[in-house]
Amino acid sequence: MFIGTDNRREKRDFLKGGKTVFENENLVASGFIYFLPLFIVAEGRVDHKGNLRLQWSSEDLALTKREQFDFSWDMDIE
């Protein structure tokens, strides 16, 4: 289980007064991280706005001695 903050700074595609506009967003999130077989990491989190995010990922999953496989899949529910 974890509790933390997610600070995002996003650049917008439009200009205001000749300057690029940035938007800052601060979220408080709570969730869990669970380790599955084959070094797969499952993560679920919910922020203070009620947005739910589920994510599965794996790094350096060995297929053979010389080949490795990485993947990441996520789902955002608002």
Backbone as XML, in Angstrom:
<?xml version="1.0"?>
<chain id="A" units="angstrom">
  <residue number="1" name="MET">
    <atom name="N" x="0.847" y="-1.165" z="0.000"/>
    <atom name="CA" x="0.000" y="0.000" z="0.000"/>
    <atom name="C" x="0.899" y="1.236" z="0.000"/>
  </residue>
  <residue number="2" name="PHE">
    <atom name="N" x="0.409" y="2.291" z="-0.630"/>
    <atom name="CA" x="1.157" y="3.533" z="-0.626"/>
    <atom name="C" x="0.207" y="4.718" z="-0.670"/>
  </residue>
  <residue number="3" name="ILE">
    <atom name="N" x="0.705" y="5.838" z="-0.200"/>
    <atom name="CA" x="0.020" y="7.129" z="-0.276"/>
    <atom name="C" x="1.072" y="8.132" z="-0.722"/>
  </residue>
  <residue number="4" name="GLY">
    <atom name="N" x="0.739" y="8.972" z="-1.694"/>
    <atom name="CA" x="1.711" y="9.941" z="-2.175"/>
    <atom name="C" x="1.079" y="11.014" z="-3.032"/>
  </residue>
  <residue number="5" name="THR">
    <atom name="N" x="1.935" y="11.806" z="-3.652"/>
    <atom name="CA" x="1.466" y="12.877" z="-4.528"/>
    <atom name="C" x="1.974" y="12.635" z="-5.938"/>
  </residue>
  <residue number="6" name="ASP">
    <atom name="N" x="1.237" y="13.139" z="-6.891"/>
    <atom name="CA" x="1.613" y="13.076" z="-8.304"/>
    <atom name="C" x="1.563" y="14.504" z="-8.826"/>
  </residue>
  <residue number="7" name="ASN">
    <atom name="N" x="2.729" y="15.067" z="-9.111"/>
    <atom name="CA" x="2.827" y="16.445" z="-9.584"/>
    <atom name="C" x="3.094" y="16.428" z="-11.083"/>
  </residue>
  <residue number="8" name="ARG">
    <atom name="N" x="2.202" y="17.035" z="-11.846"/>
    <atom name="CA" x="2.320" y="17.030" z="-13.301"/>
    <atom name="C" x="2.409" y="18.454" z="-13.819"/>
  </residue>
  <residue number="9" name="ARG">
    <atom name="N" x="3.228" y="18.644" z="-14.827"/>
    <atom name="CA" x="3.317" y="19.927" z="-15.515"/>
    <atom name="C" x="3.138" y="19.641" z="-16.996"/>
  </residue>
  <residue number="10" name="GLU">
    <atom name="N" x="2.056" y="20.135" z="-17.561"/>
    <atom name="CA" x="1.723" y="19.837" z="-18.949"/>
    <atom name="C" x="1.826" y="21.089" z="-19.795"/>
  </residue>
  <residue number="11" name="LYS">
    <atom name="N" x="2.443" y="20.948" z="-20.958"/>
    <atom name="CA" x="2.552" y="22.048" z="-21.914"/>
    <atom name="C" x="1.345" y="21.998" z="-22.838"/>
  </residue>
  <residue number="12" name="ARG">
    <atom name="N" x="0.666" y="23.128" z="-23.001"/>
    <atom name="CA" x="-0.494" y="23.205" z="-23.882"/>
    <atom name="C" x="-0.061" y="23.647" z="-25.269"/>
  </residue>
  <residue number="13" name="ASP">
    <atom name="N" x="-0.822" y="23.243" z="-26.284"/>
    <atom name="CA" x="-0.470" y="23.502" z="-27.684"/>
    <atom name="C" x="-0.820" y="24.907" z="-28.161"/>
  </residue>
  <residue number="14" name="PHE">
    <atom name="N" x="-1.583" y="25.652" z="-27.394"/>
    <atom name="CA" x="-1.968" y="26.986" z="-27.840"/>
    <atom name="C" x="-1.103" y="28.039" z="-27.135"/>
  </residue>
  <residue number="15" name="LEU">
    <atom name="N" x="-1.111" y="29.238" z="-27.681"/>
    <atom name="CA" x="-0.317" y="30.336" z="-27.140"/>
    <atom name="C" x="-1.237" y="31.421" z="-26.597"/>
  </residue>
  <residue number="16" name="LYS">
    <atom name="N" x="-0.843" y="32.031" z="-25.503"/>
    <atom name="CA" x="-1.570" y="33.173" z="-24.942"/>
    <atom name="C" x="-0.599" y="34.342" z="-24.872"/>
  </residue>
  <residue number="17" name="GLY">
    <atom name="N" x="-0.864" y="35.372" z="-25.613"/>
    <atom name="CA" x="-0.013" y="36.550" z="-25.563"/>
    <atom name="C" x="1.403" y="36.291" z="-26.030"/>
  </residue>
  <residue number="18" name="GLY">
    <atom name="N" x="1.583" y="35.324" z="-26.911"/>
    <atom name="CA" x="2.917" y="35.030" z="-27.430"/>
    <atom name="C" x="3.753" y="34.110" z="-26.554"/>
  </residue>
  <residue number="19" name="LYS">
    <atom name="N" x="3.215" y="33.649" z="-25.423"/>
    <atom name="CA" x="3.958" y="32.763" z="-24.529"/>
    <atom name="C" x="3.282" y="31.392" z="-24.474"/>
  </residue>
  <residue number="20" name="THR">
    <atom name="N" x="4.077" y="30.348" z="-24.319"/>
    <atom name="CA" x="3.548" y="28.999" z="-24.174"/>
    <atom name="C" x="2.931" y="28.849" z="-22.793"/>
  </residue>
  <residue number="21" name="VAL">
    <atom name="N" x="1.801" y="28.171" z="-22.720"/>
    <atom name="CA" x="1.075" y="28.017" z="-21.469"/>
    <atom name="C" x="1.364" y="26.649" z="-20.866"/>
  </residue>
  <residue number="22" name="PHE">
    <atom name="N" x="1.721" y="26.631" z="-19.587"/>
    <atom name="CA" x="1.919" y="25.393" z="-18.846"/>
    <atom name="C" x="0.848" y="25.286" z="-17.776"/>
  </residue>
  <residue number="23" name="GLU">
    <atom name="N" x="0.354" y="24.071" z="-17.547"/>
    <atom name="CA" x="-0.612" y="23.828" z="-16.493"/>
    <atom name="C" x="-0.003" y="22.880" z="-15.474"/>
  </residue>
  <residue number="24" name="ASN">
    <atom name="N" x="-0.073" y="23.261" z="-14.213"/>
    <atom name="CA" x="0.409" y="22.414" z="-13.124"/>
    <atom name="C" x="-0.787" y="21.743" z="-12.466"/>
  </residue>
  <residue number="25" name="GLU">
    <atom name="N" x="-0.629" y="20.467" z="-12.159"/>
    <atom name="CA" x="-1.687" y="19.714" z="-11.495"/>
    <atom name="C" x="-1.061" y="18.880" z="-10.395"/>
  </residue>
  <residue number="26" name="ASN">
    <atom name="N" x="-1.571" y="19.006" z="-9.195"/>
    <atom name="CA" x="-1.089" y="18.232" z="-8.053"/>
    <atom name="C" x="-2.206" y="17.310" z="-7.597"/>
  </residue>
  <residue number="27" name="LEU">
    <atom name="N" x="-1.917" y="16.014" z="-7.526"/>
    <atom name="CA" x="-2.891" y="15.017" z="-7.113"/>
    <atom name="C" x="-2.385" y="14.264" z="-5.894"/>
  </residue>
  <residue number="28" name="VAL">
    <atom name="N" x="-3.285" y="13.889" z="-5.006"/>
    <atom name="CA" x="-2.969" y="13.006" z="-3.889"/>
    <atom name="C" x="-3.504" y="11.636" z="-4.272"/>
  </residue>
  <residue number="29" name="ALA">
    <atom name="N" x="-2.646" y="10.621" z="-4.218"/>
    <atom name="CA" x="-3.037" y="9.287" z="-4.666"/>
    <atom name="C" x="-2.771" y="8.253" z="-3.577"/>
  </residue>
  <residue number="30" name="SER">
    <atom name="N" x="-3.565" y="7.198" z="-3.605"/>
    <atom name="CA" x="-3.415" y="6.067" z="-2.703"/>
    <atom name="C" x="-3.602" y="4.797" z="-3.528"/>
  </residue>
  <residue number="31" name="GLY">
    <atom name="N" x="-2.851" y="3.753" z="-3.188"/>
    <atom name="CA" x="-2.998" y="2.531" z="-3.971"/>
    <atom name="C" x="-2.183" y="1.375" z="-3.436"/>
  </residue>
  <residue number="32" name="PHE">
    <atom name="N" x="-1.966" y="0.399" z="-4.305"/>
    <atom name="CA" x="-1.226" y="-0.804" z="-3.938"/>
    <atom name="C" x="-0.320" y="-1.221" z="-5.089"/>
  </residue>
  <residue number="33" name="ILE">
    <atom name="N" x="0.720" y="-1.945" z="-4.755"/>
    <atom name="CA" x="1.601" y="-2.579" z="-5.742"/>
    <atom name="C" x="1.704" y="-4.043" z="-5.349"/>
  </residue>
  <residue number="34" name="TYR">
    <atom name="N" x="1.491" y="-4.949" z="-6.310"/>
    <atom name="CA" x="1.524" y="-6.383" z="-6.050"/>
    <atom name="C" x="2.411" y="-7.051" z="-7.094"/>
  </residue>
  <residue number="35" name="PHE">
    <atom name="N" x="3.302" y="-7.911" z="-6.651"/>
    <atom name="CA" x="4.218" y="-8.611" z="-7.541"/>
    <atom name="C" x="3.649" y="-9.977" z="-7.903"/>
  </residue>
  <residue number="36" name="LEU">
    <atom name="N" x="3.494" y="-10.227" z="-9.203"/>
    <atom name="CA" x="2.950" y="-11.471" z="-9.727"/>
    <atom name="C" x="4.088" y="-12.364" z="-10.226"/>
  </residue>
  <residue number="37" name="PRO">
    <atom name="N" x="3.805" y="-13.623" z="-10.534"/>
    <atom name="CA" x="4.838" y="-14.485" z="-11.120"/>
    <atom name="C" x="5.375" y="-13.901" z="-12.436"/>
  </residue>
  <residue number="38" name="LEU">
    <atom name="N" x="6.543" y="-14.316" z="-12.845"/>
    <atom name="CA" x="7.241" y="-13.858" z="-14.040"/>
    <atom name="C" x="7.635" y="-12.381" z="-13.935"/>
  </residue>
  <residue number="39" name="PHE">
    <atom name="N" x="7.833" y="-11.907" z="-12.706"/>
    <atom name="CA" x="8.276" y="-10.531" z="-12.444"/>
    <atom name="C" x="7.323" y="-9.485" z="-13.018"/>
  </residue>
  <residue number="40" name="ILE">
    <atom name="N" x="6.045" y="-9.781" z="-13.000"/>
    <atom name="CA" x="5.030" y="-8.831" z="-13.448"/>
    <atom name="C" x="4.567" y="-8.018" z="-12.232"/>
  </residue>
  <residue number="41" name="VAL">
    <atom name="N" x="4.496" y="-6.706" z="-12.414"/>
    <atom name="CA" x="4.088" y="-5.805" z="-11.344"/>
    <atom name="C" x="2.683" y="-5.292" z="-11.647"/>
  </residue>
  <residue number="42" name="ALA">
    <atom name="N" x="1.761" y="-5.497" z="-10.713"/>
    <atom name="CA" x="0.395" y="-4.988" z="-10.837"/>
    <atom name="C" x="0.246" y="-3.808" z="-9.883"/>
  </residue>
  <residue number="43" name="GLU">
    <atom name="N" x="-0.269" y="-2.697" z="-10.403"/>
    <atom name="CA" x="-0.433" y="-1.502" z="-9.588"/>
    <atom name="C" x="-1.837" y="-0.953" z="-9.773"/>
  </residue>
  <residue number="44" name="GLY">
    <atom name="N" x="-2.452" y="-0.569" z="-8.685"/>
    <atom name="CA" x="-3.754" y="0.085" z="-8.715"/>
    <atom name="C" x="-3.688" y="1.330" z="-7.855"/>
  </residue>
  <residue number="45" name="ARG">
    <atom name="N" x="-4.264" y="2.418" z="-8.350"/>
    <atom name="CA" x="-4.254" y="3.661" z="-7.583"/>
    <atom name="C" x="-5.517" y="4.449" z="-7.844"/>
  </residue>
  <residue number="46" name="VAL">
    <atom name="N" x="-5.886" y="5.259" z="-6.870"/>
    <atom name="CA" x="-7.015" y="6.164" z="-6.993"/>
    <atom name="C" x="-6.567" y="7.515" z="-6.437"/>
  </residue>
  <residue number="47" name="ASP">
    <atom name="N" x="-6.917" y="8.600" z="-7.138"/>
    <atom name="CA" x="-6.520" y="9.922" z="-6.669"/>
    <atom name="C" x="-7.700" y="10.613" z="-5.985"/>
  </residue>
  <residue number="48" name="HIS">
    <atom name="N" x="-7.455" y="11.808" z="-5.459"/>
    <atom name="CA" x="-8.477" y="12.505" z="-4.678"/>
    <atom name="C" x="-9.657" y="12.991" z="-5.528"/>
  </residue>
  <residue number="49" name="LYS">
    <atom name="N" x="-9.521" y="12.956" z="-6.854"/>
    <atom name="CA" x="-10.626" y="13.313" z="-7.740"/>
    <atom name="C" x="-11.486" y="12.104" z="-8.098"/>
  </residue>
  <residue number="50" name="GLY">
    <atom name="N" x="-11.096" y="10.915" z="-7.656"/>
    <atom name="CA" x="-11.863" y="9.707" z="-7.916"/>
    <atom name="C" x="-11.433" y="8.958" z="-9.165"/>
  </residue>
  <residue number="51" name="ASN">
    <atom name="N" x="-10.342" y="9.355" z="-9.811"/>
    <atom name="CA" x="-9.850" y="8.654" z="-11.002"/>
    <atom name="C" x="-9.103" y="7.394" z="-10.577"/>
  </residue>
  <residue number="52" name="LEU">
    <atom name="N" x="-9.421" y="6.277" z="-11.224"/>
    <atom name="CA" x="-8.820" y="4.981" z="-10.929"/>
    <atom name="C" x="-7.863" y="4.613" z="-12.044"/>
  </residue>
  <residue number="53" name="ARG">
    <atom name="N" x="-6.688" y="4.081" z="-11.701"/>
    <atom name="CA" x="-5.709" y="3.644" z="-12.695"/>
    <atom name="C" x="-5.218" y="2.250" z="-12.316"/>
  </residue>
  <residue number="54" name="LEU">
    <atom name="N" x="-5.308" y="1.322" z="-13.260"/>
    <atom name="CA" x="-4.784" y="-0.030" z="-13.111"/>
    <atom name="C" x="-3.660" y="-0.204" z="-14.122"/>
  </residue>
  <residue number="55" name="GLN">
    <atom name="N" x="-2.546" y="-0.773" z="-13.692"/>
    <atom name="CA" x="-1.398" y="-0.913" z="-14.582"/>
    <atom name="C" x="-0.691" y="-2.238" z="-14.313"/>
  </residue>
  <residue number="56" name="TRP">
    <atom name="N" x="-0.295" y="-2.900" z="-15.395"/>
    <atom name="CA" x="0.515" y="-4.107" z="-15.333"/>
    <atom name="C" x="1.764" y="-3.854" z="-16.155"/>
  </residue>
  <residue number="57" name="SER">
    <atom name="N" x="2.932" y="-4.223" z="-15.623"/>
    <atom name="CA" x="4.176" y="-4.004" z="-16.358"/>
    <atom name="C" x="5.216" y="-5.036" z="-15.957"/>
  </residue>
  <residue number="58" name="SER">
    <atom name="N" x="6.189" y="-5.183" z="-16.827"/>
    <atom name="CA" x="7.311" y="-6.075" z="-16.570"/>
    <atom name="C" x="8.521" y="-5.557" z="-17.324"/>
  </residue>
  <residue number="59" name="GLU">
    <atom name="N" x="9.675" y="-5.640" z="-16.706"/>
    <atom name="CA" x="10.924" y="-5.247" z="-17.349"/>
    <atom name="C" x="11.881" y="-6.426" z="-17.332"/>
  </residue>
  <residue number="60" name="ASP">
    <atom name="N" x="12.582" y="-6.602" z="-18.407"/>
    <atom name="CA" x="13.618" y="-7.636" z="-18.519"/>
    <atom name="C" x="13.085" y="-9.043" z="-18.286"/>
  </residue>
  <residue number="61" name="LEU">
    <atom name="N" x="11.971" y="-9.358" z="-18.924"/>
    <atom name="CA" x="11.428" y="-10.705" z="-18.888"/>
    <atom name="C" x="12.203" y="-11.531" z="-19.911"/>
  </residue>
  <residue number="62" name="ALA">
    <atom name="N" x="12.976" y="-12.496" z="-19.457"/>
    <atom name="CA" x="13.873" y="-13.259" z="-20.327"/>
    <atom name="C" x="13.101" y="-14.292" z="-21.146"/>
  </residue>
  <residue number="63" name="LEU">
    <atom name="N" x="13.194" y="-14.164" z="-22.468"/>
    <atom name="CA" x="12.612" y="-15.162" z="-23.362"/>
    <atom name="C" x="13.634" y="-16.247" z="-23.677"/>
  </residue>
  <residue number="64" name="THR">
    <atom name="N" x="14.854" y="-15.829" z="-23.988"/>
    <atom name="CA" x="15.987" y="-16.733" z="-24.199"/>
    <atom name="C" x="17.195" y="-16.097" z="-23.513"/>
  </residue>
  <residue number="65" name="LYS">
    <atom name="N" x="18.381" y="-16.668" z="-23.723"/>
    <atom name="CA" x="19.588" y="-16.099" z="-23.122"/>
    <atom name="C" x="19.880" y="-14.697" z="-23.641"/>
  </residue>
  <residue number="66" name="ARG">
    <atom name="N" x="19.519" y="-14.431" z="-24.898"/>
    <atom name="CA" x="19.872" y="-13.163" z="-25.517"/>
    <atom name="C" x="18.687" y="-12.246" z="-25.798"/>
  </residue>
  <residue number="67" name="GLU">
    <atom name="N" x="17.492" y="-12.714" z="-25.577"/>
    <atom name="CA" x="16.315" y="-11.906" z="-25.877"/>
    <atom name="C" x="15.528" y="-11.631" z="-24.605"/>
  </residue>
  <residue number="68" name="GLN">
    <atom name="N" x="15.127" y="-10.366" z="-24.473"/>
    <atom name="CA" x="14.327" y="-9.951" z="-23.332"/>
    <atom name="C" x="13.080" y="-9.236" z="-23.830"/>
  </residue>
  <residue number="69" name="PHE">
    <atom name="N" x="12.094" y="-9.184" z="-22.979"/>
    <atom name="CA" x="10.811" y="-8.620" z="-23.353"/>
    <atom name="C" x="10.357" y="-7.664" z="-22.257"/>
  </residue>
  <residue number="70" name="ASP">
    <atom name="N" x="9.939" y="-6.467" z="-22.641"/>
    <atom name="CA" x="9.375" y="-5.484" z="-21.719"/>
    <atom name="C" x="7.954" y="-5.177" z="-22.174"/>
  </residue>
  <residue number="71" name="PHE">
    <atom name="N" x="7.055" y="-4.956" z="-21.221"/>
    <atom name="CA" x="5.724" y="-4.511" z="-21.598"/>
    <atom name="C" x="5.129" y="-3.660" z="-20.487"/>
  </residue>
  <residue number="72" name="SER">
    <atom name="N" x="4.168" y="-2.873" z="-20.866"/>
    <atom name="CA" x="3.416" y="-2.061" z="-19.919"/>
    <atom name="C" x="2.019" y="-1.867" z="-20.487"/>
  </residue>
  <residue number="73" name="TRP">
    <atom name="N" x="1.005" y="-2.073" z="-19.664"/>
    <atom name="CA" x="-0.372" y="-1.895" z="-20.073"/>
    <atom name="C" x="-1.110" y="-1.207" z="-18.941"/>
  </residue>
  <residue number="74" name="ASP">
    <atom name="N" x="-1.879" y="-0.199" z="-19.251"/>
    <atom name="CA" x="-2.618" y="0.473" z="-18.199"/>
    <atom name="C" x="-4.024" y="0.832" z="-18.664"/>
  </residue>
  <residue number="75" name="MET">
    <atom name="N" x="-4.853" y="1.137" z="-17.679"/>
    <atom name="CA" x="-6.240" y="1.462" z="-17.929"/>
    <atom name="C" x="-6.625" y="2.577" z="-16.963"/>
  </residue>
  <residue number="76" name="ASP">
    <atom name="N" x="-7.084" y="3.697" z="-17.514"/>
    <atom name="CA" x="-7.548" y="4.821" z="-16.697"/>
    <atom name="C" x="-9.071" y="4.832" z="-16.717"/>
  </residue>
  <residue number="77" name="ILE">
    <atom name="N" x="-9.665" y="4.895" z="-15.542"/>
    <atom name="CA" x="-11.117" y="4.950" z="-15.411"/>
    <atom name="C" x="-11.463" y="6.248" z="-14.690"/>
  </residue>
  <residue number="78" name="GLU">
    <atom name="N" x="-12.278" y="7.067" z="-15.320"/>
    <atom name="CA" x="-12.671" y="8.339" z="-14.685"/>
    <atom name="C" x="-14.131" y="8.311" z="-14.322"/>
  </residue>
</chain>
